[in-house]
Amino acid sequence: MNNRIIYHPLTATPLKRNIAYTELTPCKELHSYIRCYWGTENPLIQIENNDSPKLVIPDTCVDIIYHIDYTDNVVTGGFCGINDCSFQANSSGTIGHMVSTFAIRFYAWSAYAFADDSLQSTMNGYFDVGSRFEWLDRTIRPQLLERKTLQEKAYYTEQVLLKRLSDVKENTVVNGTIHNILTNKGSMDVSKLAKEAFVSTRQLERLFHEYVGITPKKLSNLIRYQFLWRDILWEPDFDVFNAVHKYGYTDQSHLLREFKRYHSMDIHEARTIALKDVENIQAVYY
């Protein structure tokens, strides 16, 4: 199953690219596992950051994030589990040091394929990379100081992951259910998802806690929110009433309330922030 065909989750500011944040698309073989690689394109001098914190919204992905300090020759890393709420993030790094960031953004349901351990109890958490990806951390971390550009880091990491593809751990029930959730844009009832997978609702929830770290119902809601967020940004004539029907919300209040719960602000403010300084939205890839 290639999730990228039908699903491409967005950040709070999906059009923003600069020297501190760039995204790279994974190779074809890893499309269904990795949303993107991201980080600083080249090492830069950490200056005092007077910018406001960056909004991070639930994007149904999990991230392995490395911060590389070339001045002290130190690499620190963390694993960020799936989030069901937004939060503010600040830039990190010692002022005056040469630093860079490199990260792998997995789809939340695909990270387990490369993990050493269950993703249970990782929702809204930040952990040492080795707690879930010890083999990957042991391989990648020592190489990051030697590879300066984002492209070099991503290429090396990609070769490591490709070699692991023959040994990935996957579950047909989870994969089939994810496909149904995505195809139905998060609007399919959990009991029906379980019926389609020929398992009980309780068993499906146990599998999702193990493989994704979140319940199928909550993941469905987040995926629906992400489809809604895409429509809000890309459709010039976006209409809330049409979206209510399209995504199976109870009514307009339900849609607006759920969007604000996940995004921490209303639709108008969210769209204004996302499209700030953007001249031509049609230039954005899908």
N, C-alpha and C positions, 0 to 999 in steps of 0.2 A: 504493500500500500504506500503510495507516495502522497503524503499529507499536503505537500506544497501545491498540488494540483487544485485542491479545493479549500485550502486554509493557509493564510499568511498573517499571523497575529502582528499587531502593531504596538509600538510604544506610545507614550504620551506625546512625543514630538517626533514622529516617524520621518519627517522630511529633513531633520537637522543633521548636518554632517560638518565636521571641522577637524582640526589637527588633533583634538583630544578624543574625538569619537568618530570612528569609521566602521562600516560593516563590510564583511566579505561573504559572498555566497559559497556554500560548500560544494564539493564535487557531486556529480549526479548520483553516485553510489551512496552518498550520505544524506541526500535530500530529505528522506523520510525520518531521519534521526536528528538532524541539526538545522536549526532555523538560520543561524549565521555565526561567524566568528566576528568579534568586535574588539575595539580598543584604540590606542593611539597609533597613528600610521607610522610615526618614527619617534624615538626618544625625544623628550623635551625637558627644558629646565622648569622645575616646579616653582611657580611664583605664587605670591600671596593671592588667594582666590577671594575676591570680593563679590563674586556672583552669588545669586540666591541659590539655595539647594534645588536639585533637579527632581521633578516629580517622576516616580516610578509607579506604573499602574500594573495590575494583574494581566500578564500577557500569555499565561498558560505555558510558560517556559521555565526552565531551571538553568542556572548559570554556574560554571566553574570560572572563577575570576582570579587572575594573577596580577599582582602589583610588583613591578620590577624596579629596583633601585640600583642603577649602574654605578652610582657614587660609592655606596657601601657594599656593592656586590651581594645584595640580599634579595631573595624572591619570597614573597608571602602570598598565600593563596587561600581562597575560601569557596565553599559550595553554598549557593543560595537556592533553597527549595522553592517549590511553587508557592505563590502568594495569592491570597484571596482578598487582599485589600491594598490600597495604594500607600506609598510612604515617600518621604523626602530623603534624598541621598546627597551627601557632600563629597567633593573630590578629596582624595587622600594623597599624601606624599610630603616629604620633608622639604621645606622651603630652600631653594637653591640647589637641590639635588637633580641629577639627570635621571628621569624616571620614564616609565611607560606602563601601559595596561594591556593585558591580553586576556580574552575571555572566550569561552565556548558556550553558546546558547543552545541547549538542547530543547526539543519539545518535551514537556513534562513527562509524557508517557513513553518517551524513547530513551531517556537517560539510563533507565534500569538495565537496558541491553548491555551497557558498558560498565555497570556498577559492580562493586564487590559485595554489596550488602543491600538489604531492603531499603526502600525510600520511605518507609513508614515513619511517621512523626517528624517529617522534615518540612511540613507546611509552615510558611512564614518564619523559617529558621535559617540561620547562617552558621555553617560548620566548617571545620578544617577539611580540605579536599580529601585528605587521606582517610577520613572517617567513612566515606562511601566509594571513593575512587583511588584506593591506595596504589594499585598497579599503574594507573594512568599518571598519577601525581609523581610517582617514583621515576617514570620514564620522561615526562615532559619537563618538570621543574628544573633539573640540572642543565637543560639545553636553552632555557629562555634568556639567560644573560649573553649567550653567544650570538643569538639571532636578534638583530636590532629592529628590523621592520615588521609590521603586522603581517605582511605577506609571507615572510620567512617563517614566522612562528606558526602561522596557520598551515602552511605547506607541510612543515615537519609534523605537526599534530595530526594532520589529515592522513599522512602515511602510517602513523601509529594506529589510528582508528581503523583504517582500511584493513590492516593486517589482522585486526581483532574481529572483523565482520563474521568470519566463519565460526566464531565461538560465542556470539552474542546470545543473551538469554531473553527469550520472548515468550509470550503466552497468547495462544490463538483466541481465547475468550476476550482478553483485554484488547487485543488488536482489532477484533471484529466489532467490539462495542465502541471503541474509539472511532472506527470508520462510520458506524451508525450515528454517533453523536455529531461528527463533522458533517456528514451528508445531510442531516436534519437540522444543522445549524444550532444545535443545543436545545432544540424544542421538544425532543422525544422524551416521554415519561420514563422514569427509571424502571418501573415494573415492566414496561414494554421492552426496554433494553435487555433486562434480565431474561425475559421470555424469548427474545430473539437469539440470545446466547445459550439457551437451554440450561440455565442455572437459576438458582434462587436469588432474590434481591440481596439477601444476607451474604451469600457466597460471592456475588459480584462486588459488593462493598469490601469484603475481605481482600479480594484480588486487587482492587484499586488502591487500597491502603498499602499493600505490598509493593505494587509496581509503579504507582504514581504518587502516593502520599496524600491522596485526597479522595473523597467519595465521588462516585459517578454523577450524583445529583449536583454537587457543588462544581465539578468540572464542567458539566453541561451548562450551568448558569454562566460560568466564566467564558466559555466558548461562545455562547449566545451574545454576551456583552461585547466580545471582540468582533463578532460579525456586525453588531449594531454600531460599534465605534467606526468600523470601516465605512459603513453606509453614511454615517454622519459626516465623515471627512470627504469621501469621494463623490457623493451624490449632491449636485448643486441644488436640486429641488427636494432635498430630504424632507420627509413628512412624518411626524411622530405617529399620527393615526395609522398610516400605512405600515409603519414598523411594528406597531402593536399587533396587527393582524399577521404580518409576515413572520414574526418570531414567537408568537404564541403567548404574549404577555396578557395578563388579565384585563388591563385597561391602561390608559395613558399615565395615570398616577403610579401604577406598578412599574412601568418602564422607566419613568423619570426618577423614581425613588431608587430602583436598583442600579441605574447608571451612576447616580450620585454616590451611592454606597461604595461602588467599586472605584470610581474616578476621583472622588473627594470634592467634586464641584459639578455644577450643572452643565448641560450640553453646550450652551452658548459660550461659556467661559472656556470650556475644554477645547472647543473648536478654534476659538480665537488664539489661544496659546499655541496650539499645534500648527496653525497656519501663519503665525507671525513671521513677517519678512519673506513670505513665499510669494513669488510673482506668478508662477505658472504651475498650478497643481496638476495639469495634464501631463507634465513632464515626469511625474512620479511613476515608477514601475509598479506593477501589481504582483 
